[in-house]
Amino acid sequence: MEARRDVFQAIADPTRRAIIGMIAQQPVNVNTIAEKFDVSRQAISLHLKILSECGLLNIQQQGRERFCEARLDKLNEVHEWVAQYHKLWTGRMAALKQFVEQEELLPKSPKKHKKTKK
């Protein structure tokens, strides 16, 4: 039994991210996508299948051609996951900044000089 694919698996691969970038603005012909990459047509078909299974694209038949259309709303899942960590790290950095600023306001203790032996 094959595991369910998710959007994180889809964006894990740089080729799939590039395909998403190509189709984000408008539907693109499958052949046009395949021509842009230095991999086999079979490899591109597999990438498109994964993107489709993850819900990030639809493939529409128009006459003899197949067009890939982006469904970017699925990327909201990634955005929400990243946002929780962004919030966490923003809070930590703010706390660190506050700590450093408070340390700078503290009076500096005079440095003790080591006695040198003569």
Residue, then its C-alpha position, 0 to 999 in steps of 0.5 A: m500500500e502506497a503512503r499518502r503523499d502530502v504537500f511537504q513531499a511535493i515541495a521537497d524536490p527542487t524540480r517540483r518547486a521549479i515546476i510549481g514556479m512555472i505554472a503559478q501564473q498560468p497553465v503550461n503545456v506538459n511538453t513545454i514543462a518537459e523541455k525546460f528540464d534536463v531529465s527524461r520525459q518519464a521523470i517529468s511525468l513522475h514529478l507531475k504525478i506527485l504534484s497532482e496527487c498532492g493536490l498542487l496541480n490539475i492536468q487538463q486535456q485540451g485537444r491533443e495537449r495536456f496543460c498543468e494548472a496550479r492549485l496553490d491553495k494547498l501551499n497554505e498548509v506549508h505556510e501555516w506550519v512555517a508560520q508557527y516556527h516563525k512566531l516562535w523564533t521571532g519571540r526568541m529573537a525579541a527576548l534576546k534583543q531585550f536581554v542584550e539591551q539591558e546588559e548594555l545599560l548596566p554599569k560596567s565594573p572596572k576591569k581588574h589589572k593583573k599584577t605583573k611580577k618584577 
